[in-house]
């Protein structure tokens, strides 16, 4: 399993995953111990990023590099609601 991008929640980590062995791409949730807690397949050959948003940080946005269901669209943004809110990201000073 190859992890390309990740985002964190309170105690858990979500990650976009592509698996060469199974040919799956999707959103995985790992426990703090590193054990896989869940996996949702996303219709794409390559997931490029994910982030949490919304007023309660429970909106998950996933971007892909392709769309096998509608190839003319190219990359796609998927939106889902999470049972767990994402971690707050501290603001950076530049």
C-alpha positions in Angstrom: 0.0 0.0 0.0 1.5 3.3 -1.0 0.4 6.5 0.8 0.6 9.7 -1.3 -1.1 12.3 0.9 -2.5 12.5 4.4 -4.6 14.6 6.8 -5.0 14.1 10.5 -7.9 13.9 12.9 -8.0 13.7 16.6 -6.0 10.5 17.2 -6.5 9.0 13.7 -4.9 9.7 10.3 -6.7 9.7 7.0 -4.7 9.0 3.9 -5.2 8.8 0.2 -3.9 5.4 -0.9 -3.1 3.6 -4.1 -2.3 -0.1 -4.0 -0.3 -1.6 -6.8 -1.1 -5.2 -5.8 -4.9 -4.7 -5.7 -5.3 -1.9 -8.1 -7.3 0.1 -5.6 -7.3 3.8 -5.0 -9.2 5.3 -2.1 -9.4 6.9 1.3 -8.1 5.0 4.2 -8.3 5.7 7.9 -5.5 4.5 10.2 -5.6 4.3 14.0 -2.9 6.0 16.0 -1.2 2.6 16.3 -0.9 2.4 12.5 -3.6 -0.3 12.0 -5.9 0.2 9.1 -9.4 1.1 10.5 -11.3 1.5 7.2 -11.0 2.0 3.5 -13.4 3.6 0.9 -12.6 3.0 -2.7 -12.6 6.1 -5.0 -13.1 5.7 -8.8 -9.7 6.9 -9.9 -6.3 5.5 -10.8 -4.6 8.2 -8.8 -5.7 10.4 -5.9 -3.7 13.5 -5.6 -4.7 15.2 -2.3 -7.3 15.4 0.5 -8.2 18.1 3.0 -10.8 18.7 5.7 -13.0 21.8 5.7 -16.4 23.2 6.7 -17.5 24.8 9.9 -17.0 21.6 11.9 -14.0 20.3 9.9 -16.0 17.2 8.9 -16.2 17.9 5.2 -13.5 15.8 3.3 -12.4 17.0 -0.1 -10.4 14.5 -2.3 -8.8 15.5 -5.6 -8.0 13.0 -8.3 -5.8 13.1 -11.4 -8.4 11.3 -13.6 -12.0 10.2 -13.7 -12.5 6.7 -15.2 -16.3 7.1 -15.0 -16.2 10.3 -17.2 -12.7 10.6 -18.8 -13.6 13.9 -20.5 -13.7 15.6 -17.1 -10.1 14.8 -16.3 -9.3 15.3 -12.7 -12.2 15.4 -10.2 -13.0 16.8 -6.7 -15.0 14.5 -4.5 -16.7 15.6 -1.3 -17.9 13.5 1.6 -18.8 13.9 5.2 -16.7 12.3 7.9 -17.8 11.0 11.3 -14.6 12.4 12.7 -13.5 16.0 12.3 -10.1 16.9 10.9 -7.4 18.4 13.1 -7.1 22.2 13.1 -4.1 23.4 11.1 -2.2 26.2 12.8 -1.8 29.4 10.7 1.7 30.0 9.4 3.4 33.4 9.5 5.3 34.2 6.3 
